[in-house]
Structures are given as structure tokens and as C-alpha cells.
Amino acid sequence: MAKFSGVNYFNIDDLLTENELLVRETVRAFVDNEVLPQIVKYNRDSEFPRYLVPKLAKLGLLGPTLPAKYGCAEMNNVAYGLIMQELERGDSAIRSFASVLSALVMYPIFTFGSEEQKDFWLPLLAKGEKIGCFGLTEPDYGSNPGGMVTKAEKVDGGYLLNGAKMWITNGTIADVAIIWAKLDGVVHGFLVEKEFKGFSAPEMKGKLSLRASITSELILDNVFVPGKNLLPKGFGLKSPLMCLNQARFGIAWGVVGSMMACYDSALEYAKTRKQFSKPIASYQLIQMKLVQILSEITKAQLLNIQLGRLKDNGKLRFQHISLAKRNNCEAALEIARSAREILGANGILDEYPVMRHAANLESVKTYEGTHEMHTLIIGEDITGFAAFDN
């Protein structure tokens, strides 16, 4: 397999620091050497490549922006974005695992947890010795998380939780779940450990997308959660939405990796595939498709770097993340489809990465806020009118 050289048409590498470039190249080599040789098998088998977890941890890719005192790498947000980009170039399932652990498990523990919770959980999660998941979405409440019906009741020594969550990445293999439930009508976060009686996480089967990712249902049947497992600062719907913003940031970067994988595959194929005695890359319509793909990748790269700089400088608003997630996921899915057309019938074979990325992107475009929901978030921001329930 040829070494991936990246897409740098606008000399975008010049906008990155030496350390950011080092992080990207390290993860790029990891994906080339550890992910791509095996991912087709795991995708075919609908199995998560768990052998990667300690390797991800060893490179400092789990919770990489958090403080070193917890065993984390203290990277900036642009470096984090580049990690997500390269992991998704391998497969959305790998990026999803790292993204969930970093943005939806370690971030809420760090942001809303007690010192004891942080000291116990964060080092274990950073080392990959424990795995976590994030339980917000419910069977009837996806885009409207405020409608959740999962309830927490105060009892002696803690809380009783009842309810169910759906579409939970990592759920079946998680040692701890960040569960959001309503306590006296107010959303609170709880650390639910896998051995708690009444808690189960059956894996959801039959997926045609994110096949190498574990997706689960979480069932809470009178689960007793000790008082010390309440996230003391995690209350109100704003708290889980803050976590989702972290995840959406990583998705906006991640899908650029899938764009690059599809572009690289289509470009190399077009140069070597001959029709009518000439490489198809010499035909105008194929060149048009390739140029359009390159244009969208370049725009997304520039958008992401500014997004990361805004975040690092404390100037980022959640509407900025919505715009990036909305734009980049839409572009990535269109790129995958266009690349599949360039590859012709070969495009449906998993010998090439394009169809796998296309199938994954159908989910990535939808989760952590649909295209339509992000449209309305931005629409309210620019007009001053909320159209969510019109």
C-alpha cells in the first residue's frame, strides 16, 4: 500500500505549527500501518477492532486536549482535529470510538465531575484501561433531547434510574456510561458502571453503516447509582449539549479524512483505468468531478483550521460548530458518491474504500445533530427567529 501523502493544494500545511504537523503525521502513519490493513475484515464482520484501543492510548489519542495530570497529552484543538481527520481516513468507526471517549465521556467527567471522579476515571480512560459511552439519545427523542423520559429518583444513599437509550457508540463494551436523566424534571448526569444491577447494554445488529463500530441500546431497570456517581456540575440540558458541541467539532474535522480517502482512491484509479485507449483521467467530465472534490476538501480544510483557532482562542460559538458540521458532512457524502461514480462498478467493491466511507457518512451526517437541525441552529442565529417548532 502506497504511503498516503495528504491533500495540500492550497499549502494548508503552512498554516499548521510544527507540533500540529508532527501529530498529524504520527496519526497518519498509525492509520496506514495499523488501521487500513485490517479495517476491511472488521467492516465485513461487523466487529470493532478492539486491538487498536491500547495503541490509540499509547499515542495519547484519548482525551488528548485534557491536562497532563490525568495522563493526557494537553494538545490544542487544531491538533485534536487533525487526529480526528486522520482516524476517519481509516474509518468512521475508529474516529467515533476516539471521539466518544474524548468528547462525550472524558470531557463531561473533566468539566462536570468531582475531583475524585476526575482522579479515578480520567487516567484509566486515557490509558484505554476503561472504556466509556454517552447515553443521551432515546428511542423517541433524538433531535429533541429535552423530551427524554429516562428518570432518576432520589433514594437513600443515591438514585434509582429507569429508562432506555438508543444508538449508543461503545455501549456494549463500556465500563462506564454517562447517563443523562431527569431528576425532579431537571436533566442531570450520572456515572453508571457496567456491573450495576439492572443495567444492560445489548448490541444493535443489522447495521449497513458504521459496521466496524459497536452501537448499543442501554437499558436501565431500577438501577441504583450511588450518590458519589452523580456529576455534581452536570445539570440542565445545557450540560449534555456542551458535550455534543465537543463531538460535533471532531466530526467536522473527521469527515475531511473520509473526503481525502475517497479523493485519493478516485484520483489514482482515474490515472490508471483506461477506456477508449486513454486513462479516464484525461477526459473532461472526470477532471470536472476531481476538481470539484478537491475544491470541497480545500474549503473544508480552511474552515476547520479557523474553527480550531477560534476554539483555542476562546472565541468559538456553538453556531460556528453547527456550520462546520453541516457543511463538511454534506460535502463528504457528495464526494463519496462522486468518487464512486469515477470508480464505476469497481466503486462498490470493498477493495476500494469509497463505498465503505459512503455508507459510514450516511450515519455521520445524521448523528450529533442532523443536517436539518444544524440548518435551523444557524438560521436562528442569523435571523433571530427560532423555527424549531413551527
C-alpha positions, 0 to 999 in steps of 0.5 A, a space after each residue: 500500500 502506497 504511503 498516503 501523502 495528504 491533500 495540500 493544494 492550497 499549502 494548508 500545511 503552512 498554516 499548521 505549527 510544527 507540533 500540529 504537523 508532527 501529530 498529524 503525521 504520527 496519526 497518519 502513519 498509525 492509520 496506514 500501518 495499523 488501521 487500513 490493513 485490517 479495517 476491511 475484515 472488521 467492516 465485513 464482520 461487523 466487529 470493532 477492532 478492539 486491538 487498536 484501543 491500547 495503541 490509540 492510548 499509547 499515542 495519547 489519542 484519548 482525551 488528548 486536549 485534557 491536562 497532563 495530570 490525568 495522563 493526557 497529552 494537553 494538545 490544542 484543538 487544531 491538533 485534536 482535529 487533525 487526529 480526528 481527520 486522520 482516524 476517519 481516513 481509516 474509518 468512521 468507526 475508529 474516529 467515533 470510538 476516539 471521539 466518544 471517549 474524548 468528547 462525550 465521556 472524558 470531557 463531561 467527567 473533566 468539566 462536570 465531575 468531582 475531583 475524585 471522579 476526575 482522579 479515578 476515571 480520567 487516567 484509566 480512560 486515557 490509558 484505554 484501561 476503561 472504556 466509556 459511552 454517552 447515553 443521551 439519545 432515546 428511542 423517541 427523542 433524538 433531535 429533541 433531547 429535552 423530551 427524554 423520559 429516562 428518570 432518576 429518583 432520589 433514594 437513600 444513599 443515591 438514585 434509582 434510574 429507569 429508562 432506555 437509550 438508543 444508538 449508543 457508540 461503545 455501549 456494549 463494551 463500556 465500563 462506564 456510561 454517562 447517563 443523562 436523566 431527569 431528576 425532579 424534571 431537571 436533566 442531570 448526569 450520572 456515572 453508571 458502571 457496567 456491573 450495576 444491577 439492572 443495567 444492560 447494554 445489548 448490541 444493535 445488529 443489522 447495521 449497513 453503516 458504521 459496521 466496524 463500530 459497536 452501537 448499543 441500546 442501554 437499558 436501565 431497570 431500577 438501577 441504583 447509582 450511588 450518590 458519589 456517581 452523580 456529576 455534581 456540575 452536570 445539570 440542565 440540558 445545557 450540560 449534555 449539549 456542551 458535550 455534543 458541541 465537543 463531538 460535533 467539532 471532531 466530526 467536522 474535522 473527521 469527515 475531511 479524512 473520509 473526503 481525502 480517502 475517497 479523493 485519493 482512491 478516485 484520483 489514482 484509479 482515474 490515472 490508471 483505468 483506461 477506456 477508449 485507449 486513454 486513462 479516464 483521467 484525461 477526459 473532461 467530465 472526470 477532471 470536472 468531478 476531481 476538481 470539484 472534490 478537491 475544491 470541497 476538501 480545500 474549503 473544508 480544510 480552511 474552515 476547520 483550521 479557523 474553527 480550531 483557532 477560534 476554539 483555542 482562542 476562546 472565541 468559538 460559538 456553538 453556531 460556528 460548530 453547527 456550520 462546520 458540521 453541516 457543511 463538511 458532512 454534506 460535502 463528504 457524502 457528495 464526494 463519496 458518491 462522486 468518487 464512486 461514480 469515477 470508480 464505476 462498478 469497481 466503486 462498490 467493491 470493498 477493495 476500494 474504500 469509497 463505498 465503505 466511507 459512503 455508507 459510514 457518512 450516511 450515519 455521520 451526517 445524521 448523528 450529533 445533530 442532523 443536517 436539518 437541525 444544524 440548518 435551523 441552529 444557524 438560521 436562528 442565529 442569523 435571523 433571530 427567529 427560532 423555527 424549531 417548532 413551527 
